[in-house]
Amino acid sequence: MSCDFLAQALPGVQKLSPYVPGKPVDELARELNLDPLQIVKLASNENPLGPSQRVLEAIGQALGELTRYPDGNGFALKSALAQRCGVQVSQVTLGNGSNDILELVARAYLAPGLSAVFSEHAFAVYPIVTQAVGADAHVVPAKAFGHDLDAMLAAIDAQARVVFIANPNNPTGTWFGPQALEAFLSRVPENVLVVLDEAYIEYAEGDELPDGLTYLARYPNLLVSRTFSKAYGLAALRVGYGICSAQIADVFNRVRQPFNVNSLALAAACAALADSDYLAASRTVNDQGMAQLEAGFRQLGLSWIASKANFIAVDLGCEAMPIFQALLREGVIVRPVANYGMPTYLRISIGLPAENARFLEALAKVLPRG
């Protein structure tokens, strides 16, 4: 009689559902016999510009060393990040995407009998990494689809060791300002690690959002997590990083996998970090695309959640899944977010102008007519 290996897993793991990514273009093309070149994917918050030329050149130069292991310490990238972020190299942890940083947090600081606090409608990886190590998840009801920071503070009990907050938040795009962050950090117990997930911070300009890095010196229990997957256009290479105290970074280095960032990703990230023109272009395309989609929703009589990220959640006013399926048949891939407790919403990544127009045209075609 064979063993039930699901039953042997930790109770928290048994309750998890596998993470479901945005549907790949090739998969949709196979399923519906569509031309992949005619499919528009606005589902995974990817940068529509494609990789920069500087990144492609850096990858090309690194190809000759594919037989060698990457620099396990990531010296060049960590040095560049330390200089850019105004911190010491010892404060930088590299990850296989920022998800890797979140998992390091859970492996180092959570366990059965301990808990993590995060918001309703927050990034799906927070419950995954929490429950995977057998810790409890305290999910705090959202406030206007965003973080209720006061309620999250109230949820921190004696078992809490980690608080995950995202600014802007995924999948809602909501955000909070400097005063709210300062008030929150000043009241979190010093033995609780605050993970400030800033995966989309580069899409904000000026003082639109608080820069988590400016709080590190005053709050040694703060970790700022960022990624090269979004504004820097390196989603396929999976490279992210965390900035925190040297003591916390030392803990992460004890549990992270050796060579967790590959050589091509290290080279590409160094090149991307130095490419200010590409970053500026990414912001411009995003700002214009956001305005284009908002105007389209307004014309269709739809409401949406204001966003500071590279996506926007639109309320269809009805069950969203049938409309999502209809959009697939039109060759347009977006993201349903019922699994985030938002069954009437779709999340749309900002694309190029023609991609945004194609989505709006398809949405107008498949929306129920009242």
C-alpha positions in Angstrom: 0.0 0.0 0.0 1.6 3.3 -1.1 2.1 6.2 1.3 0.0 9.3 1.1 2.7 11.8 0.8 0.3 14.8 0.8 -0.8 13.7 4.3 2.8 13.5 5.3 3.4 17.1 4.4 3.2 19.9 7.0 -0.4 20.9 7.7 0.3 24.4 6.3 1.6 22.9 3.1 -1.5 20.6 2.7 -3.7 23.7 2.8 -1.8 25.5 0.1 -2.8 25.6 -3.6 0.0 25.7 -6.2 0.9 29.2 -7.4 -0.8 29.8 -10.8 1.2 32.1 -13.0 -0.2 34.1 -15.9 -1.0 31.9 -18.9 1.9 31.6 -21.3 1.4 32.8 -24.9 2.4 29.4 -26.4 0.0 27.5 -24.1 -2.9 29.7 -25.2 -1.9 29.3 -28.9 -1.9 25.5 -28.5 -5.2 25.4 -26.6 -7.2 27.6 -29.0 -5.2 27.1 -32.2 -4.3 30.8 -32.3 -1.3 32.5 -34.0 1.1 33.3 -31.1 2.3 36.4 -32.9 -1.3 37.8 -32.6 -1.7 37.1 -28.9 -1.4 40.0 -26.4 -0.2 39.1 -22.9 -1.0 41.6 -20.2 -1.1 39.2 -17.3 2.2 39.1 -15.5 3.3 42.7 -14.9 6.2 42.3 -17.3 8.0 45.2 -18.9 6.6 45.6 -22.5 9.8 47.2 -23.8 11.8 44.0 -23.9 15.4 43.9 -22.6 17.7 46.9 -23.2 20.5 46.7 -25.6 23.0 47.1 -22.8 21.6 44.1 -21.1 21.8 42.0 -24.3 25.4 43.0 -24.7 26.2 42.1 -21.1 24.6 38.7 -21.5 26.5 38.1 -24.8 29.8 38.8 -23.1 28.9 36.4 -20.2 28.0 33.4 -22.5 31.5 32.2 -22.8 31.7 31.3 -19.1 28.6 29.1 -19.0 30.7 26.1 -17.8 31.7 28.0 -14.7 29.6 28.5 -11.6 28.5 32.1 -11.0 30.1 34.2 -8.3 28.3 32.8 -5.3 28.8 36.1 -3.4 27.6 38.2 -6.4 30.3 40.7 -5.6 29.9 43.0 -8.7 26.2 43.3 -8.4 26.2 43.7 -4.6 28.8 46.4 -4.9 26.8 48.3 -7.5 23.6 48.0 -5.4 25.4 49.1 -2.3 26.7 52.2 -4.0 23.3 52.9 -5.6 21.4 52.4 -2.4 23.8 54.1 0.0 24.5 51.0 2.1 27.4 48.6 2.9 27.9 45.5 0.7 27.3 43.5 3.9 23.7 44.7 3.9 22.8 43.3 0.5 21.3 39.9 -0.1 20.8 38.6 -3.6 17.9 36.3 -4.6 16.5 34.3 -7.4 13.9 37.0 -7.9 12.6 38.9 -4.9 10.4 35.8 -4.1 13.6 34.1 -3.0 14.2 36.9 -0.5 10.7 36.4 0.9 11.4 32.7 1.2 14.7 33.3 3.0 12.7 35.5 5.5 10.3 32.6 6.2 13.0 30.0 6.5 15.1 32.1 8.9 12.4 33.6 11.1 9.2 31.6 10.9 8.4 28.1 12.3 5.4 26.2 13.8 4.0 28.2 16.7 5.1 31.5 15.2 3.2 33.8 12.8 3.4 36.3 10.0 1.0 39.3 9.5 0.0 40.5 6.1 -3.0 42.2 4.4 -6.0 40.8 2.6 -5.5 41.2 -1.2 -1.7 41.0 -0.7 0.9 39.1 -2.8 0.2 35.4 -3.0 3.7 34.5 -2.0 3.3 35.8 1.5 0.9 33.0 2.6 2.9 30.4 0.5 6.2 31.0 2.3 4.5 31.4 5.7 2.5 28.2 5.6 5.3 26.2 3.8 7.3 26.4 7.0 4.4 25.6 9.3 3.9 29.1 10.6 0.5 30.7 11.1 -0.8 33.5 8.8 -2.7 36.4 10.3 -4.5 38.0 7.4 -5.7 41.5 8.2 -8.8 42.8 6.3 -7.9 45.4 3.7 -9.0 49.1 3.8 -10.2 50.4 0.4 -8.2 47.5 -1.1 -5.0 48.7 0.5 -3.1 48.0 3.8 -4.9 48.9 7.0 -1.6 49.6 8.8 -3.3 50.4 12.2 -5.1 47.1 12.1 -1.9 45.3 11.1 -0.2 46.7 14.1 -3.0 45.5 16.3 -2.6 42.0 14.8 1.0 41.7 16.0 0.9 39.4 19.0 3.5 37.5 21.0 3.9 34.9 18.3 4.4 37.3 15.4 7.9 37.4 14.0 7.3 38.9 10.5 5.1 41.5 8.9 4.9 41.6 5.1 3.8 45.0 3.6 3.9 45.9 -0.1 4.1 49.4 -1.4 2.7 49.6 -4.0 0.6 46.5 -3.4 0.1 43.6 -5.8 -2.6 43.0 -7.2 -4.4 46.2 -6.2 -1.8 48.8 -7.0 -2.7 50.7 -3.8 0.0 52.6 -1.8 0.7 54.5 1.4 2.8 57.6 2.0 5.8 58.5 4.1 3.9 59.6 7.2 1.9 56.3 7.3 5.1 54.2 6.9 6.9 56.2 9.6 4.0 55.8 12.0 3.9 52.1 11.4 7.6 51.4 11.7 7.8 53.4 14.9 5.3 51.2 16.6 6.3 47.7 15.5 8.1 45.8 18.2 11.8 45.6 17.7 11.8 41.8 17.6 9.4 41.7 14.6 10.9 41.8 11.2 9.1 44.2 8.8 9.5 43.2 5.1 8.8 46.2 2.9 8.2 44.7 -0.5 9.0 47.4 -3.1 8.9 45.4 -6.3 7.3 48.3 -8.2 9.0 51.2 -6.5 10.9 52.3 -9.7 7.6 53.3 -11.3 7.1 56.1 -8.9 9.0 59.4 -9.3 9.9 62.1 -6.8 8.2 61.7 -3.4 5.2 59.8 -4.7 6.1 56.9 -2.5 8.4 56.6 0.6 11.8 55.2 -0.2 12.2 52.3 2.3 15.9 52.6 2.1 15.8 55.9 4.0 14.3 54.2 7.1 16.9 51.4 7.4 19.3 53.3 9.7 16.6 54.1 12.2 14.8 50.7 12.1 17.2 47.7 12.3 14.2 45.4 12.1 13.4 46.6 8.5 14.1 44.7 5.3 13.5 46.3 1.9 12.9 43.8 -0.9 13.2 44.8 -4.6 13.5 43.2 -8.0 14.9 43.5 -11.5 11.8 41.7 -12.9 9.6 44.8 -13.4 10.9 48.2 -14.4 14.3 46.8 -15.3 12.8 44.2 -17.7 14.6 41.1 -16.5 11.7 38.9 -15.4 13.0 35.8 -17.2 16.4 35.9 -15.4 14.9 36.0 -11.9 17.1 38.3 -9.9 16.0 40.3 -6.9 17.6 41.7 -3.7 17.0 42.6 -0.1 18.6 45.5 1.8 18.7 45.2 5.6 21.0 45.3 8.5 24.3 43.4 8.1 23.2 41.1 11.0 20.0 40.1 9.3 21.8 39.7 5.9 24.3 37.4 7.7 21.4 35.2 8.8 20.1 35.0 5.2 23.5 33.9 4.0 23.4 31.0 6.3 20.1 29.6 4.8 20.2 30.7 1.1 21.1 28.3 -1.6 24.7 28.5 -3.0 24.8 30.2 -6.4 21.2 31.3 -6.1 21.6 33.9 -8.8 23.0 32.7 -12.1 25.8 34.3 -14.1 23.7 35.7 -16.9 21.3 37.3 -14.4 24.2 38.8 -12.5 25.7 40.3 -15.6 22.3 41.5 -16.9 21.4 43.1 -13.6 24.6 45.1 -13.4 24.0 46.4 -16.9 20.4 47.2 -16.2 21.2 49.1 -13.0 23.5 51.4 -14.9 21.0 52.0 -17.8 19.1 55.1 -16.6 17.7 55.8 -20.1 15.9 52.4 -20.1 14.4 53.0 -16.7 13.2 56.4 -17.7 11.6 55.0 -20.9 9.9 52.3 -18.8 8.4 54.9 -16.6 7.2 57.0 -19.6 5.6 54.0 -21.3 3.9 53.0 -18.0 2.5 56.4 -17.3 1.2 56.8 -20.8 -0.3 53.3 -20.8 -1.9 53.8 -17.4 -3.6 56.9 -18.7 -4.7 55.1 -21.9 -6.3 52.2 -19.9 -8.0 54.6 -17.5 -9.5 56.6 -20.4 -10.7 53.3 -21.9 -12.3 52.2 -18.7 -14.0 55.5 -18.3 -15.4 55.3 -21.8 -16.8 51.8 -21.0 -18.3 53.0 -17.8 -16.1 50.8 -15.6 -14.4 51.7 -12.3 -10.9 50.8 -11.3 -8.5 50.9 -8.4 -5.9 53.8 -8.7 -2.5 52.3 -9.1 1.2 53.3 -8.7 2.5 50.1 -10.2 2.7 48.8 -13.8 -0.8 47.2 -13.7 -4.3 48.2 -12.9 -7.3 46.3 -11.4 -10.6 47.0 -13.2 -14.0 46.2 -11.7 -16.3 44.6 -14.3 -19.3 44.8 -12.0 -20.0 41.1 -12.5 -18.2 37.7 -12.2 -14.9 38.3 -14.0 -13.9 34.7 -14.9 -16.3 34.4 -17.9 -15.0 37.7 -19.3 -11.4 36.5 -18.7 -12.2 33.3 -20.7 -13.8 35.4 -23.5 -10.8 37.6 -23.7 -8.6 34.5 -24.1 -10.7 33.5 -27.1 -9.9 37.0 -28.5 -6.2 36.3 -28.0 -5.8 38.6 -25.0 -4.3 37.3 -21.8 -5.0 39.2 -18.6 -5.1 38.1 -14.9 -8.2 37.1 -13.0 -7.8 37.8 -9.2 -10.7 35.9 -7.6 -8.0 34.0 -5.7 -7.2 37.3 -4.0 -10.8 37.8 -2.9 -11.6 40.1 -5.9 -14.0 38.0 -8.0 -15.3 40.9 -10.1 -11.9 42.3 -11.0 -9.3 41.7 -13.7 -5.7 42.8 -13.3 -4.2 44.3 -16.4 -0.5 44.8 -16.9 0.4 48.0 -18.8 1.6 47.2 -22.3 2.7 49.1 -25.4 0.0 51.5 -26.8 -1.1 49.0 -29.5 -1.4 46.2 -26.9 -3.4 48.4 -24.6 -5.7 49.3 -27.5 -6.1 45.7 -28.5 -7.2 44.8 -25.0 -9.7 47.6 -24.7 -11.1 46.7 -28.1 -11.5 43.1 -27.0 -12.9 44.1 -23.6 -15.6 46.2 -25.3 -16.5 43.3 -27.5 -16.9 40.7 -24.7 -18.4 42.8 -21.9 -22.1 41.9 -21.2 -24.4 44.5 -22.6 -26.9 45.8 -20.1 
